[in-house]
Amino acid sequence: MRPGADASEIRASVSSGGISAVDVCARALDSIARLDPSVHAFHEVTGEQARRCAADLDRGARPRDAALLGVPIAIKDNICTTTSATTACSRVLEGYVAPYDATVIQRLTRAGAVVVGKTNCDEFAMGSSTENSAFGPTRNPWALDRTPGGSSGGSAAAVASGMVPVALGSDTGGSIRQPAALCGVIGLKPTYGRVSRFGLIAFASSFDQIGPITRTARDAADLLGVIAGHDPQDATSADVPVPDYRAALTGDVRGLRVGVPRHLLATGVEADIATAFDRALDELKEAGAIVKDVTLPHADLAIAVYYLIGNAEASSNLARYDGVRYGLRAEAGTTHEMYARTRDRGFGAEVKRRIMIGTYVLSAGYYDAYYLKAQQVRTLIRRDYEQAFADVDVVAMPTSPTAAFRLGERAANPIQMYLSDVFTVSANLAGLPAISIPCGLTAARLPAALQLTARPFDEATLLRVADTIERRTPWATERPPIFAS
């Protein structure tokens, strides 16, 4: 098995006896030990637990459906695990160990995956740079002075650097796709309800989705196939059949209709990103796809709508962290003082900002003007996509308007940071599946990416396009300066 092997290669080698799961695990842990001091992709490495799991697999304790047999995987630190702390990278949950595994963790275990650690992220998944983690920022493997994106920056950096072949992230407004774009890997946000949220620490419950970050379309298909499906423990989980995603990887996009909302791309997109985006569209046309213009009339309102509704839901969800039941508790003379001191000490600046905005828009006198109006516009955004899908099969945009920016560059300007998600939030508002696919490098050798959004539960088409681009271009084989070997 070659160094830096993909998940599908690892599974095949372990299944055939070409390498043991213990040896695969040891290689991954060695890569993490060598590379992570520079990258800080991991918040916690669970080496002993991973070795025990791998040894059990080698002793024959293999699941019936071993789709990820022996594959090392990293988990974003807002997904509950019983074998390690789940902190959402916040001081308010520092040291917290969940009493149950998230549904996705249970499904990964049944598929033979080996969890090697929890990855760094923006606190409570609130951010676009992984600089909001209470435990320090993650660095981009392509340029260590730059952000990997966020909030799943640790997961994206871990995959891009080759420390693990696959990882899980969560996506509330682009938190899988944007870091995948900035790190040059594939990131897929499934349809809302496709993957169980049971065990995912909530940010905005009507947006949040767990999804895969991988280096290849095949690995994304395999990982999604494992974690997708109805879960009775999640009331928002959709009871919809899960197709064979691997079967969708035909490399054939002849006749596929690709819609491009050119009116949204006129300003704010870096020249190198625009060039890479246009070249990706040319590749699809050469492969037989049909590219045409579409209009999304209300998409320019998506950022404002997202940050109103998302922060309102965050304000409600984060009210539970009060120092009473679990997590940090500050000492105080009265209960009211204890609440205030706990939340002040436990939450970082960005989380406080979003709680305050969310509380404001839900307050008496402002609910109708802000929250209710935003929900109405959210419906219009969803209808815009429904109308577009009457004429096209997918909608294409750049994933990010810029390449990876320098750490600290946007820290003092929240609005500029929020605009990092200008092309990604609409998919969450509409509950649609969307994927980020590497499509080039800038002059500074930083990744550029194409984003595609599809109809509900049509992740197979997104994976088919990703596979086609992967076959026709060299971007899937490009590696950052820091890469496990």
N, C-alpha and C positions, 0 to 999 in steps of 0.2 A: 504493500500500500504506500503510495507516494506521500511525502510530507504535505501538509495543508490540504489533505483530501476532503472532498465534499461528503455530505452525509450519505448519499446513495452509494458511494464507493466504500465507505466505512461499513455500512450495513452488509454489503455483499461480501466483504472480506471477513467480517466476523461470522457471518452465516456459513461461509465455506470452510472456516477454520484456518484461513490464511493468516489471521492475527487474532489475538484474544481481546476480549473487551477490557481486561485489565491493562494490557499494553496500550490500547487506544486511549484509555483514561489517563494513564501515566504520561503519554505524549501531550495530551491537552493540558494537564496540570503543569508540566514542565514549560510549555509555551506561555502559560499564564504567569508563572514565576519569573520568566525571563522578560516578558514584554509589558506586563501590566504596571510595573513601577513607573514606566514612562507614559502609559496611556490612561491608567486608572479607569478601566472599563468596569471593573468589579468593585462592589461594595463589600462583598463577603465571598470567599472561596470555600466551598464545602468539600475539601479534599478527602477527608476520611470517609465521609458518607458516600462520596462518589466511588471510592475504591471498593467499599463493601458492596455497593450495588453492582459494580462491574464484576466482582468476584462471584456474586450470586448468579449472574448471567452465565459466566463460564462454567459454573458447576451444574448447569442444566436447568436452572430456574427461569426458563424462557417462556414468555407469554405466547399464547396461541397466534396472535396477530403481531408479529415482531417487525413492524414497518420501520422502526427506528432502532433496531437491535444494536446495542453498544455505542450509539451515537451520543457524544458529549453535547450538552445543550446548556445555555445560560438563560436565566430567568430574570426578567425585570423585577426590581425589588418592591413592586406594588402588587405582586401576585402571591397569595398566601401559601406557605409551606410549613409543615410541622417539623422539619429537620433543620431549619435555620430561621433566623430572625427575618421578619418582614416589616420594614420601617417606612416604606415609601420615601426613603432618604430624608426623613424629617426627625428632628430632635424629639418631637412629641411622641413618637413611636419607637425611639431608640431602644433596642433590646427586646422588642415585642416578638414573641413566638406564637403564631396562630395555633389554635386547637384543632384545626382541620386543614387538609390540602384543598386547594382550588380544584375545580373539576378538570381544568386543562392539565394540572399536575398529575391527577389520577390517570388521565388518558395517556399521558406521556409515559408514565411508569408501566402501564399495561402494554405499551408498544415497545418497551425495551430501551427507552432513552435513559441516559445517565446525566443527572443534573449535577453540574460542577460548581455552580455558584449563582449568586444574585448580583445583578448588574446595577450600576449607578444610574440615577435618573434625576430629573428636576423634581423638587419636593412636591409630593402628591401629584406628580405628572404635570405640574403647572410651569411650563416654560418651553423654549425653543432652542436651548443651547446646552442643557445639562449644567449650567452654571448655578442654578438655584438649588442644587443638592446641598444639604447640610453638611456633607462630608467631602466637599471639594469638587471641582469640575473634572469632567472627562476631556481628554484631548483627542483630536482627530488623527488617526494613523497616517493620513496623507500629509499632514503638516501639524506638528505638535503645538504650534502657537495658535491653532485655529480650533473652533468648536466642532464637535461631531454632530451638532444639531440636538434636538430634544423633542419630547422629553425622554425618549428611549435611546439617548445617546450612548449609554454604556453598552446596550445590546448591539447597536449598530457597529460600534467601534470594536467590540469583541469579535464579531463576525468578519469585519473588514480586515482586521489584523491577523486573522487565521487562528486566534486562540481557541475558538470553537467554530464548527461549520454552520451551526444554526443557533437561533435564539428566539425567545418570545419577547414581544413588546406589547404596549397598549397604545391605542390611538383614539384620542378624544377630539382633536382638531388637526391632526397631521403628525402625531407623535411617533408613528412608525415610519411613515413615508418620508417626512422631511429629513430625519437623521439617516435613513437609508440612502437618500439622494446625496447628502453631503459626504457620506462615507463610501459611495460607489458600490452599494449592494442592493439587493431586491427587498422591498418592504411591501407587505400586503395588508391592507385594512379590509377585513371581510364585511359583508353586509351586516347591518345591525340585527342581532339575533342569530347569526350563523354560528357563533362561538359563545359558549356559556360565559357569563360574567360572574358566576358563583366563585367567590374567593378572590375577586379583583377588588382592591381597595378603591372605592368610588371617588371620582372627581366630579363628572357630570353624567348622571346615570342614563340620560337619553342619548348620549353620544358615545360613551366608552365602548371599545371593542378590543379584544386580544387578537393578535395576529403574528405571523411569522416574519422573521428577518433572516435572509439566507444569501448565499452567493450565486445560486442557480435556480432557474425556474423549476427544475425537477425536485429540488429539495423543498422549495416552497409548496409545491403540489403535495408532496408526501407529508410534510408537517401539518398543512391545513387539513388534509384528509384524516389525520389522527385527532386533532383537537376539535373539529367541526361536529355539529350534530346536536339534536335536541337534548336538553337537560331539565328534568322536572324540578330541580332545585333553583332554577332561574326562570321567573315568570315571564321574562322578555325573550327567552330562548324560543326560536322558531322551530316548529315541528315540520321541517322540510327535508326531504331526502338529500343525502350527501352523495354527489356523483363521484365517479372515479376520476380525480383530477389528473392523475398521471396519463390517462387515456386522451386527455385534451391536448397533450404536448405533441402535436403533429407537425409543427413548423409550417403549417399551411394557413395563410390568411387571405387567400384569394376571395374576392367579393366582400370582405369585411369593410363596413362603412365606418370611417373615422371622422368624427366631427371636431372642428377646431373653432373655438370662440375667439376669433382674431381680435375682437373689440376689447377683450380683457388683457391682451398682450401688448398693447400699443406703447405703454409706458411702464417703467420700473423694472424691466427685465434686462439683466446684464447682457452685453453683446455676445459674449462667448456662450452663455446659456441659450440665447435665442438661436445662435448658429447651430449648436448641438441639437436643439429641438427640431429645427427645420431639416437637418440631416436625418434624424430618426424618422420623420414623416416621409422623407424621400425613400428611405429603406423600405418602409411599409408599402409605399406605392410600387416600388420595384418588385416587391413580393406579391403584388396583385391586389392590395387593399385600395379602397376608393376613399380619397381624402376630400372633404367638403367643409364649407363654413357652416357654423351653427351660431345661434344667438341664445345667450342666457341673460335675459333682461335684468334680473335682480341679483346677479352674482356679485356685482360691485358693492352690495350691501351685506355680503356674507360675513365679513370680519366684524362689523358692528353688531350684527345679530348674534353671532357666535359668542362674543365676549359679554353680551347681556345675558343670554340664556345660560351659557356655561357657568358664568360666575354666580348667577342666582342658584343654580343647582349645587355648586360648590359650597356656597354659604350654608345651604341646608344640610348637605352631607357632612361637612366638617364640624357641625355643631356638636357631634358626638364626642369630640376630643376635648373633654372638659376636666380631666384629672380625676374623675370619680371612678370610672369602671376599669380602665386600663391605660397604659402609657404613662407619660410624664405627669407627676403631680407636684406642684410648687407648694411649699409650706406657707400658710397664711393664717391670720387670726379669725377670719370669717369665710363662709362658703363663697360669697361673692368675690372676695379678694383672691381666693384660691382659683376660681374660674379665670379671673382676669390675668393673674400672674402665670398660670399654667399656659394659657394661650399666647400670652406675650412672649414667654420664654421659649415655648415649643415651636412656634411657627416662624418661618422666615419672612422677609419683607414682601416677596411676591405673593405668597399665600395670603398674608394679611391684606394686601392690596385687593386681591380678588374677592376675599370674604367681604370686605367693606363695600366694594362695588355691588356685589350680589345682594347684600343686605339692603342697600339703598334702593335698588330697582324693585325689590319685593315689598318695600315699606308702603304704608298707607299714603295715598296721594301721588305715588309715583308708579305703582303697579301697572295701571292702564297705559300710562304714557310710555313706559319703557318695556317691561316684561311682556305684557299682552301684545303690544305692537310688534315686538320682535318675534313672537310666536306666529303672528299673522304673516309676517314677511318670510318666516321659515317655510310656511306652507307654499308661498309663491315660488320660493327657490326650488322646492321639491317639484312643483308643477312645471317649472321651466325645464327641468331634466326630463320629466315625463314627455313633454312635447318634443324635446330634442331626440329622444329615443324612438320617436315615431319615424325619424328619418335616418338615424345612424345607430350603430351598435355600441360604440364607445365614444367618449369625449376625451380629447387629448389636450393637455396643457403641460408646461414645465412643472415639475414638482415644487421646486423652489425658484424664486426669481433671481437668486444669487447663488454663487458658490459658497463654500464654507467661509464664514467671516471670522475675524480674529477674536480670541477670548478677551472679554472686557469691552469690545468695540461698541456693543449696544446695551451694556448693562445699565447705563444712566438714562436710556431712552426707551421706556416701555412700549411706546407706540411703534417705533421702528422695529423692536423685537417682535411685536404682535404681527406686523406685516410680513414676517417670515412665512406665515401660514396662509398668505392671501389666496393661494391656489388649492389649498388642501381642505379648508374648513367646510366647503360646500358639500363634500361627500358625507361628512358627519351630520350636517344639518339635514340632509335628505336621506340618511340611513343607507347610502349606496356603497357597494364595494369599489375599492380603488387600489391601484398598484403603482409603485415607483420602480422604474427600470433604468439602470445605467445606460447612458446614450452618448457619452463622450467625456473628454477632458478639456479643461480650459488651458489657456496658454501657460498658466502657472501650475499645470498638472493637478488640478483639483476636479473632482467628479461633477458632471452634469447629469440630469436625469429627466426622463419622460414620465409623466403621470397619465394614467388612463383610468377613467371611471366608467362603470358598466351598469346595466340594469340590476335590480335586486336579485341576489342569489346567482348571479352569472360570473362568479369568480373563475370558472373554467375558461371563459373567453379571455379574461385578463391574463391568465397563465399561458394560454396559447400564443398571445401576442408577445409576451415576455420571452417565451421559448423561441419564437421566430427571430426576434431581434438578437437574442443570444447566439443563434446559429449563424446569423449573417454579419455580425460585427465582432470586433475584438474586445469589447468593453468588459465582457464577463470574465476575461482572463487577465485583465489589468490588475496589478496589485500595488498597494501602497509601499513606501519605503520600509515601514515596519510591517513585516509579515512573517508568520511562523514558517520555519523551514527545517 
